[in-house]
Amino acid sequence: MLVSKDENIKTSSVYVASLILKQIQKQKVDKISIFEISKELKKHNISRYRHLFFGLAFLYSSGIIDFKEPFIYIRSKND
């Protein structure tokens, strides 16, 4: 289940993942540092690493992003 009825939607992994993707899209780049993501999420009152972790895990397991420290990359369609 992606979102539980008992979970706050504003801290769900799907919502956090959408904020991460919006930040990458807003910057018009294919990579972003984890520090930039953390800074943006704080603007949305998401300050716990757990929410960041689950948002990133959701994107990674969906095949949308990949990691190369300290950057997070949008995967190309050829990967």
TAFENCOR-V20716 format. One line per field, one symbol per residue. ss: DSSP state (H for helix, E for strand, - for the rest). phi: phi as a letter, one per 20 degrees, with the letter a starting at -180 (. if undefined). psi: psi as a letter, one per 30 degrees, with the letter a starting at -180 (. if undefined). Layout:
ss = ???
phi = ???
psi = ???
//
This chain:
ss = --------HHH-HHHHHHHHHHHHHHH---EEEHHHHHHHHHH-----HHHHHHHHHHHHH---EEEE--EEEE-----
phi = .fcefeefffcfffffffffffffffelcdbbeffffffffffdmddeffffgffffffffenecbdbgedddffffef
psi = kekkffkkefgleeeeeeeeeeeeeefhlglklfeeeeeeeffghjfkfeeeeeeeeeeeffgellkjkglkkkklff.
//
